Amino acid sequence: MHLFSFYYISLGSSILPLFFAIYLRFKKDRFDYFFMALLVVRFLNDLINVILEKTIGNSLPVFHFSVVLQFLFILELFYSQFKFRISINYFRLISILFFLLDLTITSSLFENNYISTIYSYLVISILGIIYIRCNAKQNSEFLILTAISIYYVAFLFFGYFEEHINRSVVLTSYLLNFASFLTLILNLIFTYSICSNRKS
């Protein structure tokens, strides 16, 4: 039980950036609009995740929808700040295709949506690396997107080696706590960015 306490704390931390975004009315342009949408989806995902785990013992149904929604919103964040050579519609189409495949053919609503998860993590990681290397603006948007990029690079590793990791109970516990720590840090960075942007 103690191994999962930090896990639930990290999930609960998603309320922090959402609260300050609403309280400070952090909504001005395209970036802020989709960032707010991302915060709402992340909070609802964490909330429903806990509910489903306690009721049916399976939180994967919400994860199917959360992965694709967060991916689409993060795409909007990147494309609002940087002009990538590949059209955003290309990534949107593939994400929806993989989402439908994981629901019907390659997986199911109550099984791991491996294809859409790895695709989302990989694309965000690549876009993040390109953005960080080519962007010179050191503002709150840059901090948010840099944090998202690092976060998804780490989770790309977790997702790719998930089957091997799950074979070890000890390794699973340690990585669960590490993933929870990354989630907590991400939410704190989001909160800091919202508050600092408001002050400036």
KENUSE-57480 format. One record per residue: x, y, z of N, C-alpha, C in turn; residue number from 1. Coordinates in nm, 3 decimals, decimal comma, padded with zeros to 5 digits, always signed. Atoms other than C-alpha are relative to their C-alpha. Layout:
<sites>
     n_X     n_Y     n_Z    ca_X    ca_Y    ca_Z     c_X     c_Y     c_Z num
       X       Y       Z       X       Y       Z       X       Y       Z NUM
...
</sites>
This chain:
<sites>
     n_X     n_Y     n_Z    ca_X    ca_Y    ca_Z     c_X     c_Y     c_Z num
 +00,083 -00,121 +00,000 +00,000 +00,000 +00,000 +00,087 +00,126 +00,000   1
 -00,088 -00,116 -00,009 +00,286 +00,236 +00,084 +00,067 +00,030 -00,133   2
 -00,064 -00,019 +00,130 +00,439 +00,180 -00,260 -00,084 +00,086 -00,094   3
 +00,090 -00,071 +00,090 +00,132 +00,333 -00,422 -00,045 +00,135 +00,055   4
 +00,044 -00,126 -00,059 +00,085 +00,629 -00,185 +00,050 +00,119 -00,081   5
 -00,058 -00,108 +00,079 +00,320 +00,852 -00,386 -00,065 +00,006 -00,138   6
 +00,069 +00,007 +00,129 +00,144 +00,735 -00,703 -00,129 +00,081 +00,004   7
 +00,125 -00,073 -00,012 -00,187 +00,874 -00,581 +00,023 +00,149 +00,028   8
 -00,034 -00,141 -00,023 -00,023 +01,195 -00,459 +00,032 +00,069 -00,132   9
 -00,037 -00,059 +00,129 +00,122 +01,253 -00,806 -00,123 +00,020 -00,087  10
 +00,124 -00,016 +00,076 -00,219 +01,193 -00,963 -00,079 +00,120 +00,051  11
 +00,075 -00,111 -00,060 -00,379 +01,437 -00,721 +00,061 +00,136 -00,030  12
 -00,067 -00,128 +00,026 -00,121 +01,703 -00,807 -00,047 +00,065 -00,130  13
 +00,049 -00,059 +00,125 -00,289 +01,753 -01,146 -00,105 +00,109 +00,024  14
 +00,096 -00,105 -00,033 -00,543 +01,972 -00,966 +00,069 +00,135 +00,015  15
 -00,072 -00,125 -00,025 -00,273 +02,233 -00,892 +00,006 +00,092 -00,121  16
 -00,005 -00,092 +00,114 -00,207 +02,373 -01,241 -00,138 +00,039 -00,051  17
 +00,136 -00,031 +00,045 -00,576 +02,350 -01,329 -00,063 +00,106 +00,089  18
 +00,056 -00,097 -00,094 -00,676 +02,541 -01,015 +00,056 +00,140 -00,026  19
 -00,062 -00,132 +00,022 -00,427 +02,823 -01,075 -00,031 +00,056 -00,138  20
 +00,037 -00,047 +00,134 -00,512 +02,837 -01,445 -00,140 +00,062 +00,002  21
 +00,136 -00,054 -00,011 -00,878 +02,891 -01,357 -00,002 +00,124 +00,088  22
 -00,002 -00,112 -00,094 -00,807 +03,121 -01,063 +00,063 +00,124 -00,060  23
 -00,070 -00,113 +00,059 -00,567 +03,340 -01,257 -00,049 +00,033 -00,140  24
 +00,057 -00,021 +00,133 -00,775 +03,318 -01,575 +00,108 -00,003 -00,108  25
 -00,112 +00,019 +00,092 -00,479 +03,189 -01,769 -00,053 -00,046 -00,136  26
 +00,056 +00,033 +00,130 -00,643 +03,204 -02,113 +00,002 +00,125 -00,088  27
 -00,014 -00,121 +00,080 -00,531 +03,457 -02,372 +00,005 -00,028 -00,150  28
 -00,019 +00,026 +00,141 -00,440 +03,298 -02,703 -00,016 -00,149 -00,030  29
 +00,014 +00,140 +00,042 -00,430 +02,969 -02,896 +00,076 -00,095 +00,092  30
 -00,080 +00,085 -00,089 -00,153 +02,826 -02,677 -00,071 -00,019 +00,133  31
 +00,065 +00,009 -00,131 -00,333 +02,908 -02,353 -00,130 -00,079 -00,006  32
 +00,127 +00,072 +00,015 -00,663 +02,772 -02,483 +00,022 -00,151 +00,001  33
 -00,025 +00,144 +00,007 -00,519 +02,430 -02,568 +00,075 -00,050 +00,123  34
 -00,066 +00,039 -00,125 -00,301 +02,428 -02,258 -00,104 -00,023 +00,109  35
 +00,109 +00,018 -00,096 -00,614 +02,475 -02,048 -00,075 -00,129 -00,028  36
 +00,068 +00,124 +00,037 -00,782 +02,193 -02,240 +00,083 -00,121 +00,042  37
 -00,089 +00,109 -00,042 -00,479 +01,972 -02,173 -00,007 -00,021 +00,150  38
 +00,008 +00,011 -00,146 -00,494 +02,048 -01,801 -00,130 -00,065 +00,044  39
 +00,130 +00,059 -00,033 -00,863 +01,957 -01,790 +00,001 -00,150 -00,028  40
 -00,006 +00,142 +00,037 -00,805 +01,627 -01,971 +00,089 -00,077 +00,096  41
 -00,090 +00,067 -00,093 -00,511 +01,539 -01,746 -00,065 -00,018 +00,137  42
 +00,066 +00,011 -00,130 -00,712 +01,611 -01,432 -00,112 -00,105 -00,004  43
 +00,109 +00,097 +00,012 -01,016 +01,413 -01,552 +00,055 -00,142 -00,016  44
 -00,062 +00,131 +00,017 -00,790 +01,127 -01,660 +00,046 -00,057 +00,134  45
 -00,049 +00,046 -00,130 -00,629 +01,107 -01,316 -00,114 -00,033 +00,095  46
 +00,116 +00,022 -00,087 -00,964 +01,134 -01,138 -00,072 -00,129 -00,037  47
 +00,072 +00,120 +00,046 -01,139 +00,870 -01,350 +00,088 -00,124 +00,014  48
 -00,096 +00,109 -00,018 -00,825 +00,656 -01,333 -00,014 -00,062 +00,138  49
 +00,013 +00,047 -00,137 -00,854 +00,631 -00,955 -00,136 -00,066 +00,022  50
 +00,135 +00,055 -00,016 -01,230 +00,570 -00,971 -00,011 -00,138 -00,062  51
 +00,008 +00,129 +00,068 -01,198 +00,288 -01,224 +00,085 -00,106 +00,070  52
 -00,084 +00,095 -00,072 -00,913 +00,126 -01,031 -00,070 -00,051 +00,125  53
 +00,068 +00,039 -00,124 -01,124 +00,125 -00,714 -00,129 -00,078 -00,027  54
 +00,130 +00,063 +00,028 -01,446 +00,006 -00,884 +00,011 -00,128 -00,082  55
 -00,007 +00,118 +00,087 -01,360 -00,232 -01,169 +00,142 -00,058 -00,009  56
 -00,137 +00,051 +00,000 -00,985 -00,275 -01,114 +00,071 +00,014 -00,134  57
 -00,061 -00,018 +00,133 -00,901 -00,155 -01,466 -00,021 +00,145 -00,044  58
 +00,009 -00,142 +00,038 -00,820 +00,205 -01,560 +00,031 +00,023 -00,147  59
 -00,038 -00,014 +00,141 -00,730 +00,133 -01,924 -00,106 +00,066 -00,088  60
 +00,099 -00,067 +00,087 -01,066 +00,249 -02,070 +00,021 +00,150 -00,012  61
 -00,020 -00,144 +00,005 -00,997 +00,611 -01,976 +00,132 +00,034 -00,067  62
 -00,132 -00,024 +00,059 -00,635 +00,580 -02,087 -00,007 +00,001 -00,153  63
 +00,017 +00,003 +00,145 -00,745 +00,495 -02,443 -00,035 +00,138 -00,053  64
 +00,048 -00,130 +00,046 -00,924 +00,827 -02,477 +00,095 +00,113 +00,041  65
 -00,089 -00,104 -00,050 -00,681 +01,031 -02,268 +00,125 +00,014 -00,085  66
 -00,122 -00,003 +00,080 -00,377 +00,936 -02,478 -00,021 +00,081 -00,127  67
 +00,022 -00,069 +00,127 -00,527 +01,058 -02,804 -00,038 +00,146 +00,022  68
 +00,039 -00,139 -00,026 -00,682 +01,373 -02,654 +00,121 +00,084 +00,042  69
 -00,119 -00,074 -00,042 -00,362 +01,478 -02,479 +00,096 +00,019 -00,117  70
 -00,088 -00,011 +00,116 -00,166 +01,406 -02,795 -00,046 +00,112 -00,093  71
 +00,053 -00,102 +00,090 -00,394 +01,626 -03,007 +00,019 +00,141 +00,057  72
 -00,017 -00,132 -00,063 -00,378 +01,913 -02,757 +00,147 +00,041 +00,004  73
 -00,143 -00,030 -00,003 +00,000 +01,889 -02,722 +00,050 +00,036 -00,140  74
 -00,033 -00,037 +00,139 +00,030 +01,896 -03,102 -00,031 +00,147 -00,024  75
 +00,041 -00,139 +00,017 -00,160 +02,224 -03,099 +00,095 +00,094 +00,072  76
 -00,094 -00,083 -00,075 +00,076 +02,362 -02,836 +00,130 +00,019 -00,078  77
 -00,125 -00,007 +00,076 +00,384 +02,279 -03,041 -00,017 +00,083 -00,128  78
 +00,020 -00,068 +00,127 +00,240 +02,405 -03,369 -00,039 +00,147 +00,016  79
 +00,029 -00,142 -00,024 +00,128 +02,731 -03,210 +00,127 +00,080 +00,027  80
 -00,125 -00,065 -00,036 +00,490 +02,804 -03,116 +00,112 -00,019 -00,103  81
 -00,108 +00,030 +00,094 +00,692 +02,658 -03,404 -00,058 -00,053 -00,131  82
 +00,045 +00,045 +00,132 +00,653 +02,596 -03,778 +00,076 -00,126 -00,041  83
 -00,059 +00,126 +00,041 +00,724 +02,230 -03,839 -00,029 -00,025 -00,148  84
 +00,013 +00,024 +00,143 +00,770 +02,104 -04,193 -00,117 -00,093 -00,033  85
 +00,108 +00,095 +00,023 +00,515 +01,824 -04,161 -00,131 +00,060 +00,050  86
 +00,131 -00,054 -00,036 +00,148 +01,922 -04,155 -00,054 -00,067 +00,126  87
 +00,058 +00,053 -00,124 -00,029 +01,880 -03,821 -00,110 -00,101 -00,030  88
 +00,109 +00,092 +00,036 -00,315 +01,704 -04,003 +00,050 -00,143 -00,021  89
 -00,061 +00,131 +00,019 -00,081 +01,416 -04,085 +00,006 -00,074 +00,134  90
 -00,009 +00,062 -00,133 -00,019 +01,347 -03,715 -00,138 -00,025 +00,059  91
 +00,136 +00,018 -00,050 -00,386 +01,395 -03,628 -00,064 -00,126 -00,057  92
 +00,063 +00,113 +00,068 -00,502 +01,141 -03,885 +00,054 -00,133 +00,050  93
 -00,061 +00,124 -00,045 -00,255 +00,874 -03,778 -00,039 -00,031 +00,145  94
 +00,035 +00,022 -00,140 -00,335 +00,923 -03,409 -00,142 -00,054 +00,013  95
 +00,139 +00,047 -00,004 -00,708 +00,876 -03,469 -00,010 -00,142 -00,056  96
 -00,002 +00,134 +00,059 -00,638 +00,572 -03,689 +00,050 -00,103 +00,101  97
 -00,055 +00,091 -00,100 -00,422 +00,408 -03,420 -00,095 -00,015 +00,119  98
 +00,098 +00,004 -00,109 -00,682 +00,498 -03,156 -00,112 -00,100 -00,033  99
 +00,107 +00,091 +00,042 -00,952 +00,314 -03,353 +00,050 -00,144 -00,011 100
 -00,057 +00,134 +00,009 -00,721 +00,019 -03,421 +00,015 -00,064 +00,138 101
 -00,018 +00,053 -00,136 -00,642 -00,019 -03,051 -00,133 -00,033 +00,066 102
 +00,132 +00,029 -00,056 -01,013 -00,015 -02,970 -00,064 -00,123 -00,062 103
 +00,073 +00,103 +00,073 -01,111 -00,275 -03,227 +00,084 -00,121 -00,041 104
 -00,077 +00,109 +00,061 -00,831 -00,484 -03,383 +00,123 -00,039 +00,082 105
 -00,126 +00,031 -00,067 -00,492 -00,460 -03,211 -00,015 -00,015 +00,152 106
 +00,023 +00,007 -00,144 -00,640 -00,431 -02,860 -00,150 +00,012 +00,025 107
 +00,141 -00,024 -00,032 -00,968 -00,356 -02,681 -00,007 +00,108 +00,106 108
 +00,019 -00,109 -00,096 -01,115 -00,101 -02,444 +00,063 -00,032 +00,136 109
 -00,051 +00,040 -00,131 -00,996 -00,300 -02,142 +00,141 -00,058 -00,006 110
 -00,137 +00,045 +00,015 -00,650 -00,385 -02,278 +00,090 +00,118 -00,034 111
 -00,098 -00,106 +00,021 -00,333 -00,181 -02,321 -00,002 +00,050 -00,144 112
 -00,002 -00,062 +00,134 -00,346 +00,062 -02,616 +00,144 +00,032 -00,039 113
 -00,145 -00,010 +00,019 +00,018 -00,001 -02,698 +00,037 +00,084 -00,123 114
 -00,038 -00,067 +00,125 +00,025 +00,126 -03,059 -00,020 +00,151 +00,009 115
 +00,028 -00,144 -00,008 -00,140 +00,464 -03,002 +00,085 +00,068 +00,108 116
 -00,082 -00,056 -00,106 +00,059 +00,515 -02,681 +00,142 +00,025 -00,048 117
 -00,137 -00,014 +00,049 +00,400 +00,452 -02,837 +00,008 +00,105 -00,110 118
 +00,002 -00,101 +00,107 +00,306 +00,658 -03,143 -00,005 +00,141 +00,058 119
 +00,015 -00,132 -00,060 +00,197 +00,954 -02,930 +00,128 +00,043 +00,071 120
 -00,122 -00,032 -00,074 +00,503 +00,940 -02,704 +00,116 +00,028 -00,095 121
 -00,111 -00,015 +00,094 +00,740 +00,904 -03,000 -00,009 +00,133 -00,075 122
 +00,017 -00,124 +00,075 +00,596 +01,195 -03,201 +00,025 +00,122 +00,089 123
 -00,020 -00,113 -00,091 +00,585 +01,428 -02,901 +00,148 +00,015 +00,036 124
 -00,143 -00,005 -00,032 +00,944 +01,336 -02,812 +00,080 +00,061 -00,114 125
 -00,073 -00,051 +00,117 +01,068 +01,405 -03,166 -00,029 +00,148 -00,022 126
 +00,036 -00,141 +00,017 +00,875 +01,731 -03,199 +00,063 +00,084 +00,110 127
 -00,059 -00,073 -00,112 +01,001 +01,833 -02,856 +00,148 +00,025 -00,019 128
 -00,144 -00,016 +00,025 +01,365 +01,772 -02,947 +00,025 +00,105 -00,107 129
 -00,014 -00,099 +00,108 +01,324 +01,971 -03,270 -00,029 +00,140 +00,053 130
 +00,041 -00,129 -00,054 +01,148 +02,252 -03,086 +00,107 +00,058 +00,092 131
 -00,100 -00,047 -00,095 +01,409 +02,276 -02,809 +00,127 +00,044 -00,072 132
 -00,123 -00,032 +00,074 +01,697 +02,277 -03,057 -00,012 +00,127 -00,084 133
 +00,017 -00,110 +00,097 +01,547 +02,539 -03,289 -00,063 +00,125 +00,060 134
 +00,069 -00,114 -00,058 +01,364 +02,769 -03,051 +00,092 +00,079 +00,092 135
 -00,088 -00,086 -00,080 +01,542 +03,065 -02,891 -00,074 +00,078 +00,108 136
 +00,078 -00,076 -00,095 +01,257 +03,216 -02,689 -00,006 -00,072 +00,134 137
 +00,001 +00,057 -00,134 +01,301 +03,149 -02,318 -00,116 +00,059 +00,079 138
 +00,119 -00,051 -00,068 +00,944 +03,217 -02,203 -00,075 -00,114 +00,068 139
 +00,077 +00,102 -00,071 +00,675 +03,031 -02,010 -00,045 -00,112 -00,093 140
 +00,039 +00,103 +00,097 +00,560 +02,850 -02,326 +00,116 -00,096 -00,025 141
 -00,119 +00,084 +00,021 +00,915 +02,725 -02,380 +00,021 -00,094 +00,118 142
 -00,015 +00,084 -00,119 +00,932 +02,597 -02,023 -00,103 -00,112 +00,001 143
 +00,107 +00,100 +00,003 +00,600 +02,417 -02,058 +00,030 -00,109 -00,102 144
 -00,026 +00,096 +00,107 +00,692 +02,252 -02,388 +00,128 -00,080 +00,024 145
 -00,122 +00,073 -00,034 +01,040 +02,160 -02,268 -00,030 -00,107 +00,105 146
 +00,038 +00,097 -00,103 +00,893 +01,993 -01,960 -00,081 -00,115 -00,059 147
 +00,080 +00,104 +00,066 +00,640 +01,807 -02,174 +00,090 -00,092 -00,081 148
 -00,090 +00,078 +00,084 +00,917 +01,693 -02,409 +00,081 -00,099 +00,082 149
 -00,081 +00,086 -00,086 +01,139 +01,555 -02,133 -00,087 -00,109 +00,063 150
 +00,094 +00,094 -00,061 +00,840 +01,391 -01,968 -00,035 -00,114 -00,095 151
 +00,041 +00,101 +00,098 +00,736 +01,210 -02,285 +00,117 -00,084 -00,049 152
 -00,118 +00,081 +00,033 +01,091 +01,100 -02,367 +00,016 -00,110 +00,104 153
 -00,010 +00,098 -00,108 +01,100 +00,927 -02,029 -00,108 -00,106 -00,011 154
 +00,111 +00,095 +00,009 +00,759 +00,770 -02,076 +00,004 -00,083 -00,128 155
 -00,023 +00,080 +00,120 +00,853 +00,657 -02,426 +00,084 -00,122 +00,035 156
 -00,084 +00,110 -00,047 +01,121 +00,446 -02,260 -00,084 -00,100 +00,080 157
 +00,084 +00,088 -00,081 +00,870 +00,310 -02,007 -00,096 -00,081 -00,089 158
 +00,097 +00,066 +00,086 +00,616 +00,232 -02,278 +00,062 -00,107 -00,088 159
 -00,066 +00,092 +00,092 +00,862 +00,060 -02,509 +00,043 -00,128 +00,072 160
 -00,049 +00,115 -00,076 +01,001 -00,168 -02,237 -00,101 -00,048 +00,105 161
 +00,101 +00,030 -00,101 +00,672 -00,209 -02,049 -00,013 -00,149 +00,029 162
 +00,017 +00,143 -00,020 +00,640 -00,583 -02,105 +00,116 -00,059 +00,080 163
 -00,116 +00,049 -00,074 +00,993 -00,647 -01,977 -00,002 +00,051 +00,144 164
 +00,004 -00,060 -00,134 +00,946 -00,411 -01,682 -00,101 -00,072 +00,088 165
 +00,107 +00,062 -00,077 +00,621 -00,579 -01,574 +00,034 -00,140 +00,049 166
 -00,040 +00,134 -00,043 +00,799 -00,913 -01,537 +00,067 +00,001 +00,136 167
 -00,065 -00,014 -00,130 +00,978 -00,781 -01,229 -00,085 +00,087 +00,092 168
 +00,083 -00,074 -00,095 +00,768 -00,677 -00,930 +00,078 +00,115 +00,061 169
 -00,085 -00,104 -00,062 +01,056 -00,483 -00,773 +00,024 +00,114 -00,098 170
 -00,026 -00,102 +00,100 +01,143 -00,301 -01,096 -00,125 +00,080 -00,031 171
 +00,128 -00,069 +00,025 +00,776 -00,220 -01,158 -00,030 +00,102 +00,109 172
 +00,027 -00,089 -00,114 +00,744 -00,067 -00,810 +00,090 +00,124 -00,004 173
 -00,093 -00,112 +00,006 +01,055 +00,147 -00,848 -00,033 +00,095 -00,115 174
 +00,030 -00,083 +00,116 +00,961 +00,269 -01,194 -00,135 +00,070 +00,013 175
 +00,128 -00,064 -00,026 +00,605 +00,339 -01,084 +00,020 +00,125 +00,085 176
 -00,029 -00,116 -00,084 +00,739 +00,569 -00,813 +00,077 +00,107 -00,077 177
 -00,075 -00,097 +00,081 +00,982 +00,730 -01,060 -00,092 +00,071 -00,098 178
 +00,098 -00,060 +00,092 +00,700 +00,786 -01,312 -00,091 +00,096 +00,076 179
 +00,083 -00,087 -00,083 +00,490 +00,933 -01,031 +00,075 +00,128 +00,035 180
 -00,083 -00,118 -00,029 +00,778 +01,165 -00,941 +00,006 +00,093 -00,120 181
 -00,003 -00,081 +00,123 +00,804 +01,283 -01,304 -00,133 +00,072 -00,020 182
 +00,133 -00,061 +00,015 +00,430 +01,347 -01,311 -00,019 +00,115 +00,098 183
 +00,009 -00,106 -00,100 +00,447 +01,548 -00,989 +00,083 +00,120 -00,042 184
 -00,087 -00,109 +00,044 +00,739 +01,754 -01,121 -00,063 +00,075 -00,118 185
 +00,064 -00,064 +00,115 +00,555 +01,817 -01,448 -00,114 +00,091 +00,043 186
 +00,111 -00,082 -00,048 +00,247 +01,943 -01,265 +00,049 +00,123 +00,075 187
 -00,057 -00,116 -00,071 +00,462 +02,168 -01,046 +00,058 +00,102 -00,097 188
 -00,053 -00,091 +00,103 +00,636 +02,312 -01,353 -00,114 +00,072 -00,071 189
 +00,118 -00,063 +00,059 +00,297 +02,374 -01,512 -00,052 +00,112 +00,091 190
 +00,051 -00,097 -00,097 +00,183 +02,552 -01,197 +00,091 +00,123 +00,008 191
 -00,096 -00,111 -00,005 +00,500 +02,762 -01,178 -00,010 +00,086 -00,126 192
 +00,009 -00,074 +00,126 +00,469 +02,858 -01,546 -00,125 +00,086 -00,006 193
 +00,127 -00,076 -00,001 +00,108 +02,966 -01,503 +00,012 +00,122 +00,092 194
 -00,010 -00,110 -00,095 +00,184 +03,177 -01,196 +00,101 +00,106 -00,044 195
 -00,102 -00,095 +00,045 +00,502 +03,334 -01,338 -00,046 +00,077 -00,122 196
 +00,052 -00,069 +00,118 +00,330 +03,415 -01,665 -00,101 +00,105 +00,037 197
 +00,099 -00,095 -00,048 +00,051 +03,586 -01,476 +00,070 +00,124 +00,061 198
 -00,072 -00,111 -00,064 +00,301 +03,796 -01,274 +00,066 +00,091 -00,102 199
 -00,071 -00,078 +00,099 +00,488 +03,903 -01,586 -00,096 +00,082 -00,085 200
</sites>
